[in-house]
Amino acid sequence: MSNEVVTKTEKYDNGTYTGEFRNGKYWGNGIMRWNNGDIYEGSYVNGEKHGYGIYKYNDGDIYIGEFRNNCRTGQGTFKYNNGNTYVGSFANNKFHGEGTFYYKSGARFVGSFENDKLSKGRKTYANGDWIEGSLINEKFNGFVTYHYTNGDIYEGNAVDD
């Protein structure tokens, strides 16, 4: 087979791809438009999303960032259609590593994520109060520090806070 890069449009049962092909596979830059309304525009290697890209989901969610082996992996931004946004590390399509989750309410969480869940860090509320510690099932558990905007500080144990 030739290593020649060819640009063309191919229609499939599940959608249409327009972009570069090499050895019969998506390779280089391209746009895949699925019949369900999802759209991916970005880099492909050996037929898989790999490198930088933008994935627009049919529900209005958008991912902008790195892909590896067809998965959101590396640094990226995930914007939910409800106004929440995550900026940080991804692994195998999940929030994983250091990141910041911005809530539509004005609150934000800065810290560590494991398999799509908050695990350790600081949540700052819209009013300026903040709590810092470890989380279990996305709730603060164990020793925490809570700073109130009025200057009060609480240090102690939290259970499902």
Helices and strands as residue ranges (DSSP letters): E 5-12, E 15-22, E 25-34, E 39-45, E 48-56, E 62-68, E 71-79, E 85-91, E 94-102, E 108-114, E 117-124, E 130-136, E 139-147, E 153-158
